[in-house]
Amino acid sequence: MSDDSQDILKNIEELKAALEASNKARDVTPVLQVKDLTEISDKYLTSSAKYDLSQKAYNLSVKTDDGQFFRAVYFATRVRPENEERAVQEIAKVINDLSQRGLIHSCLAPISSLELARMTLQAPQKVVFCFVLIPDSYYEDIKIQYKKISIEEGGVGEALEDLSPRLGDGEFLAAIRVTTNYLTLESKPDTQKLLQDQIDQYLAILPKGTVVKEVTQCAVTDLSLPYEVKFYNPLMQKVKYVETEYIRDGAVIDNEFKQFNVFTGVRYFDKERNELYKRN
């Protein structure tokens, strides 16, 4: 076999291996980074509750030999990461009550936590949860009794505390989205430049002396790239959030369609999201 033929076969094998690796990567299901909080929750659980949580369940429902039917009930609440233990205490109270009443058949998930994706204009947060199987005949009553902490499958529960961002005097936030309109109309979009263009627009219209303190890329939830920008101006102590108003327009220049934003106004909000000022 000639050297050229050997090189061709080698390239084919390398390409095949790369394709197989790519296919495997696409088939991998993202794994949630769940943290088992048993070591913390043991401080707040009764002996009977600890025993009940040690009885492992592997299905969402169970029918026993004597005909009793049990189904999973979900408890969860959201807190700031540093207040994880506070949430553990709240869920432990529920588990202790159910255990004392003899209602826990088994445990689908012990008291655990999961760090949630970072969202714009919200503090970082965790969901603390526990899933147990209880008699189906008690299911609706338990959900009503613990409606603030009982959730539907896949939910994250209500917040146990105020999850608005902590901002110092003069600090305020804006949510900026780099839309996919840019990404589809340009062959090589520079997302950082597009982001900077929008930040510069804010700086041009905000009061003189405003500076950027921090830029955070957040979780993608729609067809745009979201960023949270923290501004600072010592004069802006009442303001905690700002947002611009604009419309999209376009024009054909040299046979190429160009899109642009037409600024129409800016709004200023306080901590409770009440509007303070509006400039057109």
DRENTIVEX-519212 format. One line per field, with one value per atom (N, C-alpha, C): residue in three letters; residue number from 1; atom name; x, y, z. Coordinates in steps of 0.1 Angstrom, whole numbers, plus 5000, padded with zeros to 4 digits. Layout:
res <- (ALA ...);
n <- (NUM ...);
atom <- (CA ...);
X <- (X ...);
Y <- (Y ...);
Z <- (Z ...);
This chain:
res <- (MET MET MET SER SER SER ASP ASP ASP ASP ASP ASP SER SER SER GLN GLN GLN ASP ASP ASP ILE ILE ILE LEU LEU LEU LYS LYS LYS ASN ASN ASN ILE ILE ILE GLU GLU GLU GLU GLU GLU LEU LEU LEU LYS LYS LYS ALA ALA ALA ALA ALA ALA LEU LEU LEU GLU GLU GLU ALA ALA ALA SER SER SER ASN ASN ASN LYS LYS LYS ALA ALA ALA ARG ARG ARG ASP ASP ASP VAL VAL VAL THR THR THR PRO PRO PRO VAL VAL VAL LEU LEU LEU GLN GLN GLN VAL VAL VAL LYS LYS LYS ASP ASP ASP LEU LEU LEU THR THR THR GLU GLU GLU ILE ILE ILE SER SER SER ASP ASP ASP LYS LYS LYS TYR TYR TYR LEU LEU LEU THR THR THR SER SER SER SER SER SER ALA ALA ALA LYS LYS LYS TYR TYR TYR ASP ASP ASP LEU LEU LEU SER SER SER GLN GLN GLN LYS LYS LYS ALA ALA ALA TYR TYR TYR ASN ASN ASN LEU LEU LEU SER SER SER VAL VAL VAL LYS LYS LYS THR THR THR ASP ASP ASP ASP ASP ASP GLY GLY GLY GLN GLN GLN PHE PHE PHE PHE PHE PHE ARG ARG ARG ALA ALA ALA VAL VAL VAL TYR TYR TYR PHE PHE PHE ALA ALA ALA THR THR THR ARG ARG ARG VAL VAL VAL ARG ARG ARG PRO PRO PRO GLU GLU GLU ASN ASN ASN GLU GLU GLU GLU GLU GLU ARG ARG ARG ALA ALA ALA VAL VAL VAL GLN GLN GLN GLU GLU GLU ILE ILE ILE ALA ALA ALA LYS LYS LYS VAL VAL VAL ILE ILE ILE ASN ASN ASN ASP ASP ASP LEU LEU LEU SER SER SER GLN GLN GLN ARG ARG ARG GLY GLY GLY LEU LEU LEU ILE ILE ILE HIS HIS HIS SER SER SER CYS CYS CYS LEU LEU LEU ALA ALA ALA PRO PRO PRO ILE ILE ILE SER SER SER SER SER SER LEU LEU LEU GLU GLU GLU LEU LEU LEU ALA ALA ALA ARG ARG ARG MET MET MET THR THR THR LEU LEU LEU GLN GLN GLN ALA ALA ALA PRO PRO PRO GLN GLN GLN LYS LYS LYS VAL VAL VAL VAL VAL VAL PHE PHE PHE CYS CYS CYS PHE PHE PHE VAL VAL VAL LEU LEU LEU ILE ILE ILE PRO PRO PRO ASP ASP ASP SER SER SER TYR TYR TYR TYR TYR TYR GLU GLU GLU ASP ASP ASP ILE ILE ILE LYS LYS LYS ILE ILE ILE GLN GLN GLN TYR TYR TYR LYS LYS LYS LYS LYS LYS ILE ILE ILE SER SER SER ILE ILE ILE GLU GLU GLU GLU GLU GLU GLY GLY GLY GLY GLY GLY VAL VAL VAL GLY GLY GLY GLU GLU GLU ALA ALA ALA LEU LEU LEU GLU GLU GLU ASP ASP ASP LEU LEU LEU SER SER SER PRO PRO PRO ARG ARG ARG LEU LEU LEU GLY GLY GLY ASP ASP ASP GLY GLY GLY GLU GLU GLU PHE PHE PHE LEU LEU LEU ALA ALA ALA ALA ALA ALA ILE ILE ILE ARG ARG ARG VAL VAL VAL THR THR THR THR THR THR ASN ASN ASN TYR TYR TYR LEU LEU LEU THR THR THR LEU LEU LEU GLU GLU GLU SER SER SER LYS LYS LYS PRO PRO PRO ASP ASP ASP THR THR THR GLN GLN GLN LYS LYS LYS LEU LEU LEU LEU LEU LEU GLN GLN GLN ASP ASP ASP GLN GLN GLN ILE ILE ILE ASP ASP ASP GLN GLN GLN TYR TYR TYR LEU LEU LEU ALA ALA ALA ILE ILE ILE LEU LEU LEU PRO PRO PRO LYS LYS LYS GLY GLY GLY THR THR THR VAL VAL VAL VAL VAL VAL LYS LYS LYS GLU GLU GLU VAL VAL VAL THR THR THR GLN GLN GLN CYS CYS CYS ALA ALA ALA VAL VAL VAL THR THR THR ASP ASP ASP LEU LEU LEU SER SER SER LEU LEU LEU PRO PRO PRO TYR TYR TYR GLU GLU GLU VAL VAL VAL LYS LYS LYS PHE PHE PHE TYR TYR TYR ASN ASN ASN PRO PRO PRO LEU LEU LEU MET MET MET GLN GLN GLN LYS LYS LYS VAL VAL VAL LYS LYS LYS TYR TYR TYR VAL VAL VAL GLU GLU GLU THR THR THR GLU GLU GLU TYR TYR TYR ILE ILE ILE ARG ARG ARG ASP ASP ASP GLY GLY GLY ALA ALA ALA VAL VAL VAL ILE ILE ILE ASP ASP ASP ASN ASN ASN GLU GLU GLU PHE PHE PHE LYS LYS LYS GLN GLN GLN PHE PHE PHE ASN ASN ASN VAL VAL VAL PHE PHE PHE THR THR THR GLY GLY GLY VAL VAL VAL ARG ARG ARG TYR TYR TYR PHE PHE PHE ASP ASP ASP LYS LYS LYS GLU GLU GLU ARG ARG ARG ASN ASN ASN GLU GLU GLU LEU LEU LEU TYR TYR TYR LYS LYS LYS ARG ARG ARG ASN ASN ASN);
n <- (1 1 1 2 2 2 3 3 3 4 4 4 5 5 5 6 6 6 7 7 7 8 8 8 9 9 9 10 10 10 11 11 11 12 12 12 13 13 13 14 14 14 15 15 15 16 16 16 17 17 17 18 18 18 19 19 19 20 20 20 21 21 21 22 22 22 23 23 23 24 24 24 25 25 25 26 26 26 27 27 27 28 28 28 29 29 29 30 30 30 31 31 31 32 32 32 33 33 33 34 34 34 35 35 35 36 36 36 37 37 37 38 38 38 39 39 39 40 40 40 41 41 41 42 42 42 43 43 43 44 44 44 45 45 45 46 46 46 47 47 47 48 48 48 49 49 49 50 50 50 51 51 51 52 52 52 53 53 53 54 54 54 55 55 55 56 56 56 57 57 57 58 58 58 59 59 59 60 60 60 61 61 61 62 62 62 63 63 63 64 64 64 65 65 65 66 66 66 67 67 67 68 68 68 69 69 69 70 70 70 71 71 71 72 72 72 73 73 73 74 74 74 75 75 75 76 76 76 77 77 77 78 78 78 79 79 79 80 80 80 81 81 81 82 82 82 83 83 83 84 84 84 85 85 85 86 86 86 87 87 87 88 88 88 89 89 89 90 90 90 91 91 91 92 92 92 93 93 93 94 94 94 95 95 95 96 96 96 97 97 97 98 98 98 99 99 99 100 100 100 101 101 101 102 102 102 103 103 103 104 104 104 105 105 105 106 106 106 107 107 107 108 108 108 109 109 109 110 110 110 111 111 111 112 112 112 113 113 113 114 114 114 115 115 115 116 116 116 117 117 117 118 118 118 119 119 119 120 120 120 121 121 121 122 122 122 123 123 123 124 124 124 125 125 125 126 126 126 127 127 127 128 128 128 129 129 129 130 130 130 131 131 131 132 132 132 133 133 133 134 134 134 135 135 135 136 136 136 137 137 137 138 138 138 139 139 139 140 140 140 141 141 141 142 142 142 143 143 143 144 144 144 145 145 145 146 146 146 147 147 147 148 148 148 149 149 149 150 150 150 151 151 151 152 152 152 153 153 153 154 154 154 155 155 155 156 156 156 157 157 157 158 158 158 159 159 159 160 160 160 161 161 161 162 162 162 163 163 163 164 164 164 165 165 165 166 166 166 167 167 167 168 168 168 169 169 169 170 170 170 171 171 171 172 172 172 173 173 173 174 174 174 175 175 175 176 176 176 177 177 177 178 178 178 179 179 179 180 180 180 181 181 181 182 182 182 183 183 183 184 184 184 185 185 185 186 186 186 187 187 187 188 188 188 189 189 189 190 190 190 191 191 191 192 192 192 193 193 193 194 194 194 195 195 195 196 196 196 197 197 197 198 198 198 199 199 199 200 200 200 201 201 201 202 202 202 203 203 203 204 204 204 205 205 205 206 206 206 207 207 207 208 208 208 209 209 209 210 210 210 211 211 211 212 212 212 213 213 213 214 214 214 215 215 215 216 216 216 217 217 217 218 218 218 219 219 219 220 220 220 221 221 221 222 222 222 223 223 223 224 224 224 225 225 225 226 226 226 227 227 227 228 228 228 229 229 229 230 230 230 231 231 231 232 232 232 233 233 233 234 234 234 235 235 235 236 236 236 237 237 237 238 238 238 239 239 239 240 240 240 241 241 241 242 242 242 243 243 243 244 244 244 245 245 245 246 246 246 247 247 247 248 248 248 249 249 249 250 250 250 251 251 251 252 252 252 253 253 253 254 254 254 255 255 255 256 256 256 257 257 257 258 258 258 259 259 259 260 260 260 261 261 261 262 262 262 263 263 263 264 264 264 265 265 265 266 266 266 267 267 267 268 268 268 269 269 269 270 270 270 271 271 271 272 272 272 273 273 273 274 274 274 275 275 275 276 276 276 277 277 277 278 278 278 279 279 279 280 280 280);
atom <- (N CA C N CA C N CA C N CA C N CA C N CA C N CA C N CA C N CA C N CA C N CA C N CA C N CA C N CA C N CA C N CA C N CA C N CA C N CA C N CA C N CA C N CA C N CA C N CA C N CA C N CA C N CA C N CA C N CA C N CA C N CA C N CA C N CA C N CA C N CA C N CA C N CA C N CA C N CA C N CA C N CA C N CA C N CA C N CA C N CA C N CA C N CA C N CA C N CA C N CA C N CA C N CA C N CA C N CA C N CA C N CA C N CA C N CA C N CA C N CA C N CA C N CA C N CA C N CA C N CA C N CA C N CA C N CA C N CA C N CA C N CA C N CA C N CA C N CA C N CA C N CA C N CA C N CA C N CA C N CA C N CA C N CA C N CA C N CA C N CA C N CA C N CA C N CA C N CA C N CA C N CA C N CA C N CA C N CA C N CA C N CA C N CA C N CA C N CA C N CA C N CA C N CA C N CA C N CA C N CA C N CA C N CA C N CA C N CA C N CA C N CA C N CA C N CA C N CA C N CA C N CA C N CA C N CA C N CA C N CA C N CA C N CA C N CA C N CA C N CA C N CA C N CA C N CA C N CA C N CA C N CA C N CA C N CA C N CA C N CA C N CA C N CA C N CA C N CA C N CA C N CA C N CA C N CA C N CA C N CA C N CA C N CA C N CA C N CA C N CA C N CA C N CA C N CA C N CA C N CA C N CA C N CA C N CA C N CA C N CA C N CA C N CA C N CA C N CA C N CA C N CA C N CA C N CA C N CA C N CA C N CA C N CA C N CA C N CA C N CA C N CA C N CA C N CA C N CA C N CA C N CA C N CA C N CA C N CA C N CA C N CA C N CA C N CA C N CA C N CA C N CA C N CA C N CA C N CA C N CA C N CA C N CA C N CA C N CA C N CA C N CA C N CA C N CA C N CA C N CA C N CA C N CA C N CA C N CA C N CA C N CA C N CA C N CA C N CA C N CA C N CA C N CA C N CA C N CA C N CA C N CA C N CA C N CA C N CA C N CA C N CA C N CA C N CA C N CA C N CA C N CA C N CA C N CA C N CA C N CA C N CA C N CA C N CA C N CA C N CA C N CA C N CA C N CA C N CA C N CA C N CA C N CA C N CA C N CA C N CA C N CA C N CA C N CA C N CA C N CA C N CA C N CA C N CA C N CA C N CA C N CA C N CA C N CA C N CA C N CA C N CA C N CA C N CA C N CA C N CA C N CA C N CA C N CA C N CA C N CA C N CA C N CA C N CA C N CA C N CA C);
X <- (5008 5000 5009 5006 5014 5012 5021 5021 5008 5004 4992 4980 4979 4968 4967 4979 4979 4974 4978 4974 4959 4954 4939 4931 4936 4929 4930 4942 4944 4934 4933 4924 4909 4905 4892 4889 4899 4897 4896 4904 4903 4890 4885 4872 4861 4862 4852 4851 4863 4864 4858 4861 4856 4841 4835 4821 4814 4820 4815 4815 4826 4827 4817 4814 4804 4790 4787 4774 4772 4782 4781 4779 4786 4784 4770 4764 4750 4740 4744 4734 4735 4745 4746 4736 4728 4718 4725 4723 4729 4726 4735 4733 4732 4721 4719 4728 4734 4744 4736 4730 4722 4731 4729 4737 4728 4733 4726 4728 4718 4719 4716 4717 4714 4722 4735 4743 4737 4732 4726 4712 4704 4690 4689 4699 4698 4697 4702 4701 4686 4678 4664 4653 4657 4647 4646 4634 4632 4637 4638 4643 4634 4621 4612 4612 4615 4616 4629 4640 4652 4650 4643 4640 4631 4621 4612 4620 4629 4637 4647 4650 4660 4653 4640 4632 4631 4640 4642 4630 4626 4616 4623 4618 4624 4614 4601 4591 4582 4575 4567 4554 4551 4539 4542 4535 4537 4523 4520 4508 4513 4509 4514 4505 4510 4503 4488 4486 4473 4464 4469 4460 4461 4470 4472 4480 4476 4483 4490 4503 4511 4516 4517 4522 4532 4540 4551 4544 4548 4545 4558 4558 4570 4570 4581 4582 4595 4594 4606 4604 4615 4615 4628 4628 4641 4646 4659 4666 4679 4686 4699 4708 4719 4728 4733 4735 4741 4730 4717 4706 4700 4709 4704 4699 4706 4702 4688 4685 4672 4661 4663 4653 4652 4664 4664 4655 4656 4647 4633 4629 4615 4609 4617 4613 4613 4623 4623 4611 4605 4593 4582 4581 4570 4572 4585 4588 4585 4589 4587 4572 4564 4549 4543 4547 4542 4546 4559 4564 4556 4554 4547 4533 4527 4513 4513 4525 4526 4523 4525 4521 4532 4544 4555 4557 4555 4558 4573 4578 4592 4597 4610 4616 4621 4617 4621 4634 4635 4647 4648 4659 4661 4662 4663 4664 4677 4676 4687 4686 4696 4696 4702 4698 4703 4704 4716 4718 4711 4703 4695 4703 4700 4706 4705 4715 4714 4705 4696 4686 4688 4685 4687 4678 4684 4676 4671 4678 4675 4688 4687 4699 4702 4714 4717 4709 4704 4695 4696 4692 4692 4678 4674 4662 4665 4659 4660 4647 4648 4637 4637 4626 4625 4612 4613 4602 4599 4587 4584 4570 4568 4556 4546 4534 4524 4511 4502 4490 4482 4477 4470 4458 4452 4440 4443 4455 4459 4465 4468 4476 4470 4458 4452 4452 4449 4449 4463 4473 4486 4491 4487 4491 4484 4472 4465 4471 4474 4480 4493 4501 4515 4516 4506 4505 4517 4523 4534 4547 4547 4560 4558 4545 4542 4542 4549 4550 4546 4544 4542 4555 4555 4567 4574 4587 4596 4596 4588 4588 4600 4601 4611 4606 4593 4587 4588 4580 4580 4593 4597 4608 4605 4615 4613 4617 4624 4629 4629 4632 4634 4646 4644 4655 4658 4655 4659 4674 4681 4696 4699 4710 4715 4724 4720 4726 4730 4742 4747 4741 4744 4739 4746 4737 4742 4743 4741 4742 4728 4727 4714 4717 4707 4709 4701 4706 4698 4700 4689 4690 4691 4702 4704 4704 4697 4696 4702 4711 4716 4708 4700 4690 4695 4688 4693 4690 4683 4682 4696 4705 4718 4725 4723 4731 4728 4715 4711 4714 4716 4718 4733 4741 4756 4763 4772 4779 4788 4795 4804 4801 4790 4786 4796 4799 4807 4798 4794 4784 4789 4802 4808 4806 4808 4807 4792 4783 4769 4765 4770 4767 4773 4785 4791 4784 4779 4771 4759 4752 4740 4744 4755 4760 4763 4770 4773 4761 4750 4738 4732 4733 4729 4737 4750 4759 4757 4752 4750 4738 4728 4715 4714 4721 4721 4728 4725 4731 4746 4752 4766 4773 4784 4791 4788 4778 4775 4786 4790 4800 4795 4801 4798 4806 4800 4807 4809 4799 4800 4790 4795 4786 4786 4774 4772 4764 4769 4761 4752 4739 4729 4724 4715 4710 4702 4703 4695 4681 4671 4657 4649 4654 4647 4657 4653 4661 4670 4677 4686 4696 4707 4718 4716 4712 4709 4722 4722 4733 4727 4733 4729 4741 4738 4748 4745 4756 4754 4761 4754 4759 4761 4768 4770 4771 4763 4763 4760 4768 4765 4753 4748 4736 4724 4725 4713 4709 4707 4705 4691 4681 4668 4666 4673 4671 4678 4671 4677 4677 4668 4667 4664 4670 4667 4664 4656 4654 4652 4657 4654 4642 4636 4626 4630 4628 4632 4624 4625 4619 4629 4627 4637 4633 4642 4640 4651 4650 4660 4660 4671 4672 4682 4680 4689 4700 4712 4724 4733 4736 4745 4741 4728 4722 4723 4725 4725 4716 4708 4698 4704 4703 4709 4698 4699 4689 4695 4687 4692 4681 4684 4675 4672 4660 4656 4652 4660 4657 4645 4636 4623 4622 4630 4629 4636 4637 4643 4635 4634 4625 4634 4631 4639 4629 4634 4626 4633 4625 4631 4632 4635 4638 4625 4613 4601 4596 4604 4600 4589 4588 4579 4586 4579 4585 4588 4600 4604 4603 4610 4610 4609 4605 4605 4609 4618 4623 4620 4613 4610 4620);
Y <- (4988 5000 5012 5022 5034 5043 5052 5061 5070 5074 5082 5075 5062 5053 5052 5050 5049 5062 5073 5086 5088 5084 5085 5076 5064 5055 5060 5066 5072 5083 5092 5103 5099 5088 5083 5078 5070 5065 5076 5087 5098 5105 5107 5113 5105 5091 5082 5083 5083 5084 5098 5108 5121 5122 5116 5116 5107 5096 5088 5095 5102 5110 5121 5127 5138 5133 5121 5115 5111 5106 5102 5114 5125 5138 5143 5141 5146 5137 5125 5115 5116 5123 5124 5133 5129 5137 5145 5159 5167 5162 5161 5156 5168 5168 5178 5176 5187 5185 5187 5175 5175 5172 5180 5178 5172 5161 5154 5161 5166 5173 5165 5152 5144 5147 5151 5154 5166 5176 5188 5185 5178 5176 5166 5158 5149 5156 5169 5177 5181 5181 5186 5176 5163 5153 5144 5140 5130 5117 5108 5094 5087 5089 5082 5088 5101 5107 5102 5101 5095 5081 5073 5059 5059 5068 5068 5072 5082 5086 5076 5067 5056 5045 5045 5035 5040 5035 5040 5036 5045 5043 5044 5037 5037 5041 5043 5047 5058 5065 5076 5071 5058 5053 5038 5034 5020 5014 5002 4995 4983 4983 4972 4959 4948 4936 4936 4945 4945 4955 4961 4969 4984 4988 5002 5009 5021 5028 5041 5042 5054 5061 5074 5083 5093 5098 5108 5122 5128 5142 5150 5162 5169 5182 5184 5196 5203 5216 5224 5238 5245 5259 5265 5278 5285 5295 5295 5304 5309 5319 5322 5311 5308 5297 5297 5309 5309 5306 5305 5302 5288 5279 5266 5259 5260 5253 5258 5270 5275 5268 5265 5258 5243 5238 5224 5223 5233 5233 5233 5241 5242 5229 5222 5210 5199 5199 5189 5190 5201 5203 5195 5196 5189 5174 5169 5155 5149 5157 5152 5151 5160 5159 5147 5145 5133 5120 5120 5108 5105 5115 5114 5109 5112 5108 5094 5089 5076 5075 5087 5088 5085 5084 5082 5067 5063 5049 5047 5056 5055 5069 5069 5082 5081 5090 5090 5098 5109 5118 5124 5122 5128 5143 5149 5164 5167 5175 5177 5191 5196 5209 5209 5219 5221 5236 5240 5254 5257 5267 5271 5279 5279 5287 5302 5310 5324 5332 5339 5346 5361 5369 5384 5390 5400 5408 5399 5388 5379 5376 5374 5369 5354 5350 5336 5328 5316 5309 5294 5287 5272 5268 5256 5250 5238 5237 5226 5218 5205 5197 5183 5177 5163 5157 5144 5137 5125 5123 5111 5105 5093 5086 5086 5090 5090 5083 5079 5073 5082 5076 5084 5091 5085 5090 5103 5106 5118 5128 5125 5133 5147 5149 5162 5171 5164 5171 5176 5168 5172 5184 5183 5194 5207 5207 5219 5224 5214 5218 5225 5220 5226 5232 5240 5245 5255 5261 5270 5263 5250 5243 5230 5227 5216 5220 5213 5217 5206 5210 5200 5194 5182 5176 5185 5187 5195 5210 5214 5228 5231 5243 5247 5254 5255 5260 5275 5280 5294 5298 5311 5316 5317 5312 5313 5327 5335 5348 5357 5369 5379 5376 5373 5369 5380 5392 5404 5406 5411 5413 5422 5420 5429 5440 5452 5463 5474 5479 5490 5503 5514 5527 5531 5536 5540 5529 5516 5505 5502 5499 5496 5486 5479 5468 5471 5465 5465 5451 5446 5433 5436 5431 5433 5420 5420 5408 5410 5401 5402 5392 5397 5388 5380 5369 5361 5367 5378 5385 5389 5393 5396 5383 5373 5361 5354 5356 5350 5358 5371 5380 5383 5379 5382 5369 5367 5354 5351 5362 5360 5371 5369 5379 5380 5392 5395 5399 5389 5391 5401 5401 5410 5424 5426 5440 5444 5435 5438 5441 5434 5437 5451 5453 5466 5478 5476 5486 5490 5480 5483 5489 5485 5491 5506 5508 5522 5530 5524 5532 5536 5527 5530 5542 5540 5551 5564 5564 5577 5584 5577 5583 5583 5575 5576 5589 5593 5605 5605 5617 5618 5612 5605 5599 5584 5579 5565 5556 5545 5536 5522 5513 5498 5492 5485 5478 5463 5457 5442 5438 5428 5423 5407 5402 5388 5381 5371 5363 5354 5354 5346 5334 5326 5315 5318 5311 5313 5306 5315 5310 5312 5319 5322 5324 5329 5331 5343 5345 5356 5352 5361 5358 5369 5365 5375 5378 5391 5396 5405 5405 5414 5424 5437 5447 5455 5456 5464 5478 5488 5502 5508 5519 5527 5541 5549 5563 5568 5574 5578 5586 5593 5601 5593 5581 5573 5563 5568 5559 5554 5560 5555 5544 5546 5537 5524 5513 5499 5492 5496 5489 5500 5498 5507 5498 5503 5496 5506 5503 5512 5507 5516 5512 5516 5507 5510 5501 5504 5496 5492 5481 5476 5481 5485 5489 5485 5487 5482 5490 5489 5495 5488 5489 5483 5493 5489 5497 5489 5493 5486 5472 5470 5457 5447 5453 5445 5451 5442 5446 5448 5460 5463 5466 5460 5463 5472 5479 5489 5491 5496 5500 5515 5519 5533 5535 5542 5545 5554 5549 5557 5562 5556 5561 5553 5557 5550 5551 5540 5540 5536 5542 5540 5535 5524 5518 5517 5516 5514 5499 5496 5482 5474 5480 5472 5472 5477 5477 5488 5497 5509 5519 5524 5533 5547 5552 5564 5576 5573 5583 5577 5585 5580 5591 5588 5598 5593 5601 5598 5605);
Z <- (5000 5000 5000 4991 4990 5003 5004 5016 5015 5002 5001 5005 5001 5005 5020 5027 5041 5048 5042 5048 5047 5035 5033 5043 5045 5054 5069 5072 5085 5087 5077 5078 5080 5072 5073 5087 5093 5106 5117 5115 5124 5123 5111 5109 5115 5113 5118 5134 5140 5154 5159 5152 5156 5155 5144 5143 5154 5157 5168 5181 5184 5196 5197 5185 5185 5187 5181 5183 5198 5204 5218 5227 5224 5231 5230 5218 5217 5224 5226 5233 5248 5253 5268 5274 5283 5290 5300 5301 5311 5325 5334 5347 5357 5364 5374 5386 5391 5402 5415 5419 5431 5443 5454 5466 5477 5482 5493 5506 5513 5525 5537 5536 5548 5560 5559 5570 5578 5570 5576 5582 5574 5578 5590 5592 5604 5617 5617 5629 5632 5622 5624 5622 5619 5617 5629 5632 5643 5639 5649 5646 5636 5638 5629 5615 5614 5600 5593 5601 5595 5590 5598 5594 5581 5580 5569 5556 5557 5546 5542 5550 5547 5539 5538 5530 5516 5507 5493 5484 5476 5466 5452 5443 5429 5419 5423 5413 5419 5411 5415 5423 5421 5428 5431 5442 5446 5451 5447 5452 5460 5472 5481 5479 5485 5483 5489 5499 5505 5498 5486 5478 5481 5490 5493 5482 5478 5467 5473 5470 5475 5463 5464 5453 5458 5449 5454 5455 5466 5468 5469 5463 5461 5470 5478 5486 5482 5480 5476 5479 5481 5483 5479 5476 5470 5480 5481 5490 5484 5490 5486 5490 5482 5486 5500 5506 5519 5530 5526 5535 5533 5527 5524 5536 5548 5560 5565 5563 5567 5559 5546 5538 5543 5547 5552 5564 5573 5585 5581 5572 5568 5562 5554 5548 5559 5568 5579 5587 5589 5597 5591 5578 5570 5571 5569 5570 5583 5594 5607 5610 5605 5607 5600 5588 5580 5587 5591 5598 5611 5619 5631 5629 5618 5615 5607 5605 5599 5584 5577 5563 5553 5557 5548 5545 5532 5529 5526 5518 5514 5508 5505 5501 5486 5478 5464 5463 5470 5471 5485 5492 5505 5504 5515 5515 5508 5497 5488 5483 5475 5470 5455 5448 5434 5432 5427 5423 5410 5410 5399 5389 5377 5367 5370 5368 5371 5361 5367 5359 5361 5350 5351 5362 5369 5379 5391 5393 5405 5412 5425 5432 5429 5430 5429 5439 5435 5444 5442 5453 5453 5456 5451 5454 5464 5475 5485 5484 5483 5480 5487 5488 5493 5487 5482 5476 5483 5488 5496 5490 5493 5489 5501 5498 5509 5504 5512 5508 5498 5487 5477 5483 5493 5499 5507 5510 5518 5508 5496 5487 5486 5482 5480 5493 5504 5517 5521 5519 5522 5513 5500 5491 5495 5500 5505 5518 5527 5540 5539 5529 5527 5513 5510 5496 5493 5503 5500 5497 5501 5499 5490 5488 5479 5465 5456 5442 5432 5420 5409 5405 5399 5395 5385 5387 5379 5383 5393 5398 5407 5412 5421 5434 5434 5447 5448 5458 5461 5469 5468 5476 5490 5498 5513 5518 5510 5514 5502 5504 5493 5485 5472 5463 5453 5457 5448 5451 5441 5442 5453 5460 5470 5463 5465 5458 5468 5467 5475 5471 5478 5475 5461 5452 5439 5429 5433 5423 5418 5405 5399 5387 5383 5373 5360 5349 5337 5331 5325 5318 5303 5297 5283 5275 5264 5256 5242 5238 5224 5217 5208 5201 5190 5187 5176 5162 5162 5149 5144 5153 5150 5145 5152 5150 5136 5132 5119 5107 5109 5098 5095 5105 5103 5103 5094 5093 5105 5110 5121 5132 5139 5149 5160 5164 5176 5187 5195 5206 5216 5219 5229 5224 5211 5205 5206 5202 5203 5217 5226 5240 5244 5241 5244 5238 5226 5219 5227 5233 5241 5254 5260 5272 5270 5259 5255 5253 5248 5247 5260 5270 5283 5289 5288 5293 5287 5274 5267 5272 5278 5282 5297 5305 5319 5324 5337 5342 5341 5339 5339 5351 5349 5361 5363 5355 5356 5350 5357 5353 5354 5347 5347 5358 5368 5378 5375 5369 5366 5355 5347 5337 5339 5340 5342 5331 5325 5315 5323 5319 5326 5317 5323 5316 5304 5294 5281 5283 5282 5283 5271 5261 5249 5238 5227 5215 5216 5227 5229 5239 5240 5250 5260 5273 5283 5292 5295 5304 5314 5326 5337 5339 5338 5339 5352 5360 5372 5370 5371 5370 5383 5383 5396 5393 5401 5401 5415 5422 5436 5438 5428 5428 5427 5422 5419 5430 5442 5454 5454 5449 5449 5438 5427 5415 5417 5414 5415 5402 5393 5380 5369 5357 5346 5334 5325 5312 5301 5289 5278 5270 5262 5253 5239 5230 5216 5207 5194 5184 5174 5167 5157 5144 5136 5122 5113 5100 5091 5078 5071 5058 5049 5036 5027 5023 5025 5022 5013 5001 4992 4990 4988 4986 4998 5010 5022 5032 5038 5048 5062 5067 5080 5090 5102 5113 5123 5130 5140 5150 5162 5173 5172 5174 5175 5189 5197 5211 5213 5222 5224 5238 5247 5261 5271 5284 5294 5307 5315 5327 5339 5350 5362 5373 5380 5390 5404 5415 5428 5431 5443 5448 5446 5448 5447 5432 5423 5409 5406 5415 5412 5403 5394 5384 5391 5391 5397 5386 5375 5364 5351 5341 5327 5318 5309 5299 5285 5278 5264 5254);
